[in-house]
């Protein structure tokens, strides 16, 4: 039987709209920095995509800076002008942790120039974390306060309503391949009056915030994909995905009383299930399900293939042994009820065999 893809939080299949936009862009020969007709044609594709991204995330087009992905966008945290200290939420993605100068449990009060970095939706559990409310112009963080807020909206875009303007954030990061765009292109959303040094220096492209010739083909694909993703959100596609996730979780609960559905009682994005079965390593589950024709993961896909106990789950209070026994199932609009019922049947069979071997 054909394989079933259940790892959309790692990357979503390329949308037909993105593919068409990229093919069209391949025939545009000009450099978007050139002033002749060919250059203006390439520039028009970039600016069209900039407007599409701005419309989708609720910001001004001038606040959209195209990058190679969310990780590059997160490097703005290493900019001295965005604060002396970067305070990172415990459940944040590694792309944010890599930029941190301290973590939330290491805060010192009244420090100067803090930036709070956090994810809006966790990639492993799907749990949504709302940003704090400002108090006297600053973001309260434990015993300290932050001057700026950066939101990682990578897993949220196109799946739940979001607008940069009403979130109150100063910066946000996203990447195209999570909502059906191509890999290798993303964006930094940055408040237009926020003073930072460029992500890279050179020719001054991207309004001077990120030099280097723009990836016109990738940017065109990202713009088309995010526009299509917003149409899906508005039409209720993700409501159907949530129903599929609930069917899957009901089946798992019936098959295994010991399996924990991490974050089940929390607000979550509609497509994500984190299944933690103590004593059954996540790595083993992933390999078994892969051989059976299912693509799932044992956590974030951005750790260079490393499989280890989930830092996110340990931050939630699970011990290291149990945190290594979770898998993530993340659905997409193309999945069907047959897909999730087949997953439950096969996963249950693998679990029963694991039990028999462990007896």
C-alpha positions as CSV (number, residue, x, y, z in Angstrom):
1,X,0.0,0.0,0.0
2,X,1.1,3.6,-0.5
3,X,3.0,5.4,2.2
4,X,1.1,7.8,4.6
5,X,2.8,11.1,5.5
6,X,2.1,12.2,9.0
7,X,5.0,14.6,9.6
8,X,3.7,17.9,8.5
9,X,5.3,19.8,11.4
10,X,8.7,18.8,9.9
11,X,7.7,19.9,6.4
12,X,4.5,20.1,4.5
13,X,4.1,18.8,0.9
14,X,4.8,21.4,-1.8
15,X,1.5,23.1,-2.7
16,X,0.4,23.1,-6.4
17,X,0.1,26.9,-6.2
18,X,3.7,27.2,-5.0
19,X,5.0,24.9,-7.7
20,X,3.2,26.9,-10.4
21,X,4.5,30.2,-9.0
22,X,8.1,28.8,-8.9
23,X,7.9,27.5,-12.5
24,X,6.7,31.0,-13.6
25,X,9.6,32.6,-11.7
26,X,12.1,30.4,-13.4
27,X,11.4,32.1,-16.6
28,X,12.1,35.6,-15.2
29,X,15.8,36.2,-15.9
30,X,16.4,39.5,-14.2
31,X,18.1,40.4,-10.9
32,X,15.6,42.2,-8.7
33,X,18.2,44.8,-7.9
34,X,18.6,45.7,-11.6
35,X,16.7,48.8,-12.9
36,X,16.0,47.5,-16.4
37,X,12.8,45.7,-17.5
38,X,14.0,42.3,-16.7
39,X,15.1,43.4,-13.2
40,X,11.8,45.1,-12.6
41,X,10.0,41.9,-13.5
42,X,12.0,40.0,-10.9
43,X,11.5,42.7,-8.4
44,X,7.7,42.6,-9.0
45,X,7.6,38.9,-8.1
46,X,9.5,39.6,-4.8
47,X,7.2,42.4,-3.9
48,X,4.1,40.4,-4.8
49,X,5.2,37.7,-2.4
50,X,6.1,40.3,0.3
51,X,2.5,41.6,0.1
52,X,1.2,38.0,0.3
53,X,3.2,37.3,3.4
54,X,2.2,40.6,5.0
55,X,-1.5,40.0,4.3
56,X,-1.2,36.5,5.8
57,X,0.6,37.5,9.0
58,X,-1.1,40.9,9.6
59,X,1.8,43.3,9.1
60,X,2.9,46.0,6.7
61,X,4.9,44.8,3.6
62,X,7.8,46.9,4.7
63,X,8.1,44.8,7.8
64,X,8.7,41.6,5.9
65,X,12.4,40.6,5.4
66,X,13.0,37.5,3.3
67,X,15.6,35.1,4.6
68,X,16.8,31.5,4.0
69,X,14.4,30.3,6.7
70,X,13.3,30.8,10.3
71,X,16.8,29.9,11.7
72,X,18.5,32.7,9.8
73,X,15.6,35.0,10.8
74,X,16.2,34.0,14.5
75,X,19.8,35.2,14.2
76,X,18.5,38.8,14.7
77,X,18.6,37.8,18.4
78,X,22.4,37.9,18.2
79,X,22.2,41.6,17.2
80,X,23.5,43.9,20.0
81,X,20.7,46.4,19.3
82,X,18.0,44.0,20.3
83,X,19.2,43.6,23.8
84,X,22.1,42.6,26.0
85,X,20.3,39.5,27.2
86,X,18.1,37.1,25.2
87,X,15.5,35.3,27.4
88,X,14.3,32.1,25.9
89,X,11.2,30.1,26.9
90,X,12.0,26.6,28.0
91,X,9.8,25.0,25.3
92,X,11.2,27.1,22.5
93,X,12.7,25.7,19.3
94,X,16.5,25.1,19.1
95,X,16.8,27.9,16.6
96,X,15.9,30.3,19.5
97,X,17.8,28.5,22.2
98,X,21.0,28.7,20.0
99,X,20.7,32.5,20.2
100,X,20.0,32.7,23.9
101,X,22.3,34.3,26.5
102,X,20.2,33.1,29.4
103,X,17.1,30.9,30.0
104,X,14.0,31.9,31.9
105,X,15.0,30.1,35.1
106,X,18.4,32.0,35.1
107,X,16.9,35.4,35.0
108,X,18.3,38.3,37.1
109,X,15.9,41.1,37.9
110,X,16.2,44.6,36.4
111,X,18.7,43.6,33.7
112,X,19.1,46.0,30.8
113,X,17.9,45.4,27.3
114,X,16.2,42.0,27.6
115,X,14.6,40.4,24.6
116,X,12.0,37.6,25.2
117,X,12.0,34.9,22.6
118,X,9.2,32.3,22.6
119,X,7.2,30.0,20.3
120,X,3.6,30.6,19.7
121,X,2.9,26.9,18.9
122,X,5.3,24.2,20.0
123,X,6.5,22.0,17.2
124,X,6.6,18.8,19.2
125,X,3.3,19.0,21.2
126,X,1.3,21.6,19.3
127,X,0.6,23.4,22.6
128,X,-0.1,27.1,22.1
129,X,1.6,29.6,24.4
130,X,0.0,33.1,24.4
131,X,2.5,36.0,24.8
132,X,2.2,37.9,28.0
133,X,0.5,41.2,28.3
134,X,2.7,44.3,28.4
135,X,3.0,46.1,31.8
136,X,4.2,49.7,31.7
137,X,5.6,49.2,28.2
138,X,7.6,46.0,28.9
139,X,7.0,42.3,28.7
140,X,6.9,40.7,32.2
141,X,9.1,37.6,32.5
142,X,9.3,36.1,35.9
143,X,11.3,38.5,38.1
144,X,12.6,40.4,35.1
145,X,11.1,42.4,32.2
146,X,11.8,42.4,28.5
147,X,12.0,45.4,26.2
148,X,11.3,43.4,23.1
149,X,9.4,40.3,22.1
150,X,10.2,37.8,19.3
151,X,7.6,35.2,18.4
152,X,8.3,32.0,16.5
153,X,5.2,31.6,14.5
154,X,6.6,28.8,12.3
155,X,4.0,26.2,13.3
156,X,1.1,28.6,13.7
157,X,1.0,30.3,10.3
158,X,-2.0,29.1,8.3
159,X,-3.2,26.8,11.0
160,X,-4.6,29.2,13.6
161,X,-5.5,32.9,13.3
162,X,-2.6,35.3,14.0
163,X,-1.8,38.9,13.3
164,X,1.5,40.5,14.0
165,X,-0.2,43.8,14.6
166,X,-2.5,42.6,17.4
167,X,0.1,40.2,18.9
168,X,2.1,43.2,20.0
169,X,5.4,41.5,19.1
170,X,8.4,43.4,17.9
171,X,9.7,40.5,15.7
172,X,8.4,37.2,14.4
173,X,10.0,34.4,12.4
174,X,8.6,31.9,10.0
175,X,9.6,29.5,7.2
176,X,7.9,28.6,3.9
177,X,8.1,24.8,3.9
178,X,5.8,24.5,7.0
179,X,2.8,25.6,5.0
180,X,3.5,24.1,1.6
181,X,6.1,26.5,0.2
182,X,9.6,25.4,-0.8
183,X,12.4,24.7,1.6
184,X,15.2,27.2,2.1
185,X,13.1,30.4,2.2
186,X,11.5,32.2,5.2
187,X,11.0,35.6,6.7
188,X,11.8,37.9,9.6
189,X,8.9,40.1,10.5
190,X,10.3,43.2,12.2
191,X,8.6,46.3,13.5
192,X,9.4,49.0,11.0
193,X,10.9,51.4,13.5
194,X,13.0,48.8,15.4
195,X,16.6,49.7,15.0
196,X,18.8,46.6,14.4
197,X,22.0,45.9,12.5
198,X,21.6,43.9,9.2
199,X,21.4,40.2,9.3
200,X,24.0,40.3,6.6
201,X,25.9,43.2,5.0
202,X,26.7,43.8,1.4
203,X,24.5,45.3,-1.3
204,X,21.7,46.5,1.0
205,X,18.9,44.3,-0.3
206,X,15.7,43.7,1.7
207,X,15.6,47.3,2.8
208,X,19.1,47.1,4.1
209,X,18.2,44.4,6.7
210,X,19.5,41.4,4.8
211,X,22.0,41.8,2.0
212,X,22.4,39.3,-0.9
213,X,20.4,38.7,-4.1
214,X,17.0,37.5,-3.2
215,X,15.9,33.9,-3.9
216,X,13.3,35.0,-6.4
217,X,12.1,31.5,-7.2
218,X,11.8,30.4,-3.6
219,X,10.2,33.7,-2.5
220,X,7.6,33.4,-5.3
221,X,6.7,29.9,-4.1
222,X,6.5,31.0,-0.5
223,X,4.1,33.9,-1.3
224,X,1.8,31.6,-3.3
225,X,1.9,29.0,-0.6
226,X,1.0,31.3,2.3
227,X,-1.8,32.8,0.3
228,X,-3.3,29.4,-0.4
229,X,-2.7,28.4,3.3
230,X,-4.8,31.3,4.4
231,X,-7.6,30.4,2.1
232,X,-7.6,26.9,3.7
233,X,-7.7,28.4,7.2
234,X,-10.6,30.6,6.3
235,X,-12.5,27.8,4.6
236,X,-12.4,25.5,7.7
237,X,-9.9,23.0,6.3
238,X,-8.1,22.7,9.7
239,X,-11.4,22.1,11.5
240,X,-11.5,18.8,9.5
241,X,-7.9,18.1,10.3
242,X,-8.7,18.5,14.0
243,X,-11.5,16.0,13.7
244,X,-9.0,13.5,12.2
245,X,-6.6,14.2,15.1
246,X,-9.3,13.5,17.6
247,X,-10.2,10.2,15.9
248,X,-6.6,9.2,16.0
249,X,-6.2,10.1,19.7
250,X,-9.5,8.3,20.6
251,X,-8.1,5.2,18.9
252,X,-4.8,5.4,20.7
253,X,-6.5,5.9,24.1
254,X,-8.6,2.8,23.5
255,X,-5.5,0.7,22.6
256,X,-3.2,1.9,25.3
257,X,-4.2,3.1,28.7
258,X,-0.6,3.9,29.6
259,X,0.1,6.2,26.6
260,X,0.0,9.9,27.5
261,X,-1.4,12.3,25.0
262,X,0.9,15.2,25.9
263,X,-0.9,18.6,26.0
264,X,-4.4,17.0,25.3
265,X,-6.1,19.4,27.8
266,X,-4.2,22.4,26.6
267,X,-5.0,24.7,23.6
268,X,-3.2,23.2,20.6
269,X,-2.8,23.7,16.9
270,X,-5.3,21.4,15.3
271,X,-3.0,18.8,13.6
272,X,-0.6,17.7,16.3
273,X,-0.5,14.7,18.6
274,X,2.4,13.9,20.9
275,X,2.1,10.2,22.0
276,X,4.3,9.2,25.0
277,X,4.3,5.5,25.8
278,X,6.6,4.9,28.8
279,X,9.1,2.1,28.1
280,X,8.8,2.2,24.3
281,X,11.5,4.4,22.9
282,X,10.4,7.0,20.4
283,X,13.2,6.1,18.0
284,X,12.1,2.5,18.0
285,X,8.5,3.6,17.2
286,X,9.6,5.8,14.4
287,X,11.6,3.1,12.7
288,X,8.8,0.5,13.1
289,X,6.2,2.8,11.7
290,X,8.5,3.8,8.9
291,X,9.0,0.2,7.8
292,X,5.2,-0.1,7.9
293,X,4.8,2.8,5.6
294,X,4.1,5.8,7.9
295,X,6.2,8.9,8.3
296,X,6.2,10.2,11.9
297,X,8.9,11.7,14.0
298,X,10.4,11.6,17.5
299,X,10.4,15.3,18.0
300,X,11.7,18.4,16.1
301,X,13.2,17.6,12.7
302,X,15.8,20.4,13.1
303,X,18.3,18.4,15.1
304,X,20.4,17.0,12.3
305,X,18.9,13.6,12.6
306,X,19.7,13.2,16.2
307,X,17.3,11.3,18.4
308,X,17.4,12.0,22.1
309,X,15.1,12.7,25.0
310,X,12.9,15.7,24.3
311,X,14.1,18.9,26.0
312,X,10.6,20.2,25.6
313,X,9.0,17.3,27.4
314,X,11.6,17.5,30.2
315,X,10.7,21.2,30.6
316,X,7.1,20.1,31.0
317,X,8.1,17.9,33.9
318,X,8.6,14.5,32.3
319,X,11.7,12.6,33.3
320,X,14.5,11.9,30.8
321,X,13.5,8.2,30.3
322,X,9.9,9.0,29.6
323,X,10.8,12.1,27.4
324,X,12.7,9.7,25.1
325,X,9.5,7.6,24.6
326,X,7.4,10.1,22.6
327,X,6.5,10.4,19.0
328,X,4.9,13.2,17.1
329,X,2.1,12.7,14.6
330,X,1.3,15.8,12.6
331,X,-1.5,15.8,10.1
332,X,-2.2,17.8,7.0
333,X,-5.2,18.7,4.8
334,X,-4.5,15.9,2.4
335,X,-4.8,13.2,5.1
336,X,-8.0,11.1,5.4
337,X,-9.9,9.2,8.1
338,X,-8.6,6.0,6.5
339,X,-5.0,7.3,7.1
340,X,-5.5,7.8,10.8
341,X,-7.5,4.6,11.4
342,X,-4.7,2.7,9.5
343,X,-2.1,4.4,11.7
344,X,-3.9,3.4,14.9
345,X,-4.3,-0.2,13.7
346,X,-0.6,-0.5,12.8
347,X,0.7,1.4,15.8
348,X,-1.4,-0.8,18.1
349,X,-0.1,-3.9,16.5
350,X,3.5,-2.7,17.0
351,X,2.7,-1.8,20.6
352,X,1.4,-5.3,21.3
353,X,4.5,-6.9,19.8
354,X,6.6,-4.6,21.9
355,X,4.7,-5.6,25.0
356,X,5.1,-9.3,24.1
357,X,8.9,-8.9,23.7
358,X,9.1,-7.0,27.0
359,X,7.1,-9.5,29.0
